[in-house]
Amino acid sequence: NKAGITVYIMGIEDKKYLADTYANSLGKATVTGYCIRFKTIKDINIDVLEAAIRFGIENTNVTNLK
């Protein structure tokens, strides 16, 4: 979107997990329940973003997505 980039990591049961685990090390990003927002790629730590996405993939409860 015009305001930047938004990554949604759906299916995680604990809505506080992303913020508690990744917010401080991501860089210039806003982290909420399932959403990571940042203006540009250069504003964030790509390795931490990748770890958050991998966590989401590994811990998604597929039955909740149907």
C-alpha positions, 0 to 999 in steps of 0.5 A, spaced: 500 500 500 502 507 499 503 507 506 508 501 506 509 494 506 504 489 510 505 482 512 500 478 515 502 472 519 495 468 520 493 462 524 497 464 530 493 462 536 497 467 541 496 474 538 501 477 543 507 472 540 509 476 534 510 483 538 513 480 544 518 475 540 520 480 534 518 487 535 524 489 538 529 486 533 525 487 527 527 495 526 522 500 524 516 496 524 509 496 527 507 489 530 500 487 532 497 481 533 498 478 526 500 484 522 507 487 521 508 493 518 514 497 515 515 503 510 521 500 506 525 493 506 531 497 508 527 499 515 527 492 517 532 486 519 530 481 514 533 475 518 528 477 523 522 478 518 524 471 515 524 468 522 517 471 524 514 468 517 517 461 518 514 461 525 507 463 522 508 457 517 510 452 522 505 454 527 499 455 523 493 451 525 490 449 518 483 448 521 482 455 523 483 458 516 477 454 513 
